[in-house]
Amino acid sequence: MKRQNIFISHKLQEIKQICSRITIIRRGTTMGVHEVEQVFEQDISRLMVGRDVILNVEKEPASPKEALLR
């Protein structure tokens, strides 16, 4: 019998690197079992939260100011 491991994460990059198959669960309900190579990150996130998710957020570099509290 082949040994299987369980890895729980919300980090899609980790999932794509470590896993070959995923089971997506939302609110205690299985949303499906998928081969990682055959499903897009956008599809995984949609199944996880129930709506489209913006995966790439453009942020300006931080520009720290003087400390207000020490």
Secondary structure, DSSP 4 states (H G I P E B T S, - for coil): ---------S-HHHHHHH-SEEEEEETTEEEEEEEGGGS-HHHHHHHHHSS--------PPP-----S--
